[in-house]
Amino acid sequence: MRSFYHYMMRYRGNKHKDEEKQLAEWMFEDHSFPKQSKSYDELSSYLEFNAPFTGALSVFDRIWDTYQIEES
């Protein structure tokens, strides 16, 4: 299973400017983001304190579910 960060990089190339792309771009630019993590608790905690935009946690939760299904 690859890390959540690596899973999210699929959204960076989106032609549409959506929340998934916005979150992926922010993760890419944030040098402190836990890029090797596969832990929901660690990533959720990080986003709670460093959320890049309103609704980022909702976007994360939605993508996390897909990540779990596709990466397990």
ChimeraX attribute file (.defattr): number of C-alpha atoms within 10 A of each C-alpha:
attribute: neighborCount
match mode: 1-to-1
recipient: residues
	/A:1	11
	/A:2	12
	/A:3	15
	/A:4	22
	/A:5	18
	/A:6	16
	/A:7	16
	/A:8	20
	/A:9	17
	/A:10	12
	/A:11	18
	/A:12	18
	/A:13	11
	/A:14	13
	/A:15	8
	/A:16	11
	/A:17	11
	/A:18	10
	/A:19	17
	/A:20	21
	/A:21	19
	/A:22	19
	/A:23	23
	/A:24	22
	/A:25	16
	/A:26	16
	/A:27	21
	/A:28	17
	/A:29	10
	/A:30	13
	/A:31	9
	/A:32	9
	/A:33	16
	/A:34	16
	/A:35	15
	/A:36	11
	/A:37	15
	/A:38	17
	/A:39	12
	/A:40	14
	/A:41	10
	/A:42	11
	/A:43	19
	/A:44	16
	/A:45	13
	/A:46	14
	/A:47	17
	/A:48	11
	/A:49	8
	/A:50	12
	/A:51	15
	/A:52	15
	/A:53	12
	/A:54	9
	/A:55	11
	/A:56	18
	/A:57	18
	/A:58	11
	/A:59	14
	/A:60	21
	/A:61	13
	/A:62	12
	/A:63	15
	/A:64	18
	/A:65	10
	/A:66	10
	/A:67	19
	/A:68	13
	/A:69	8
	/A:70	10
	/A:71	11
	/A:72	7
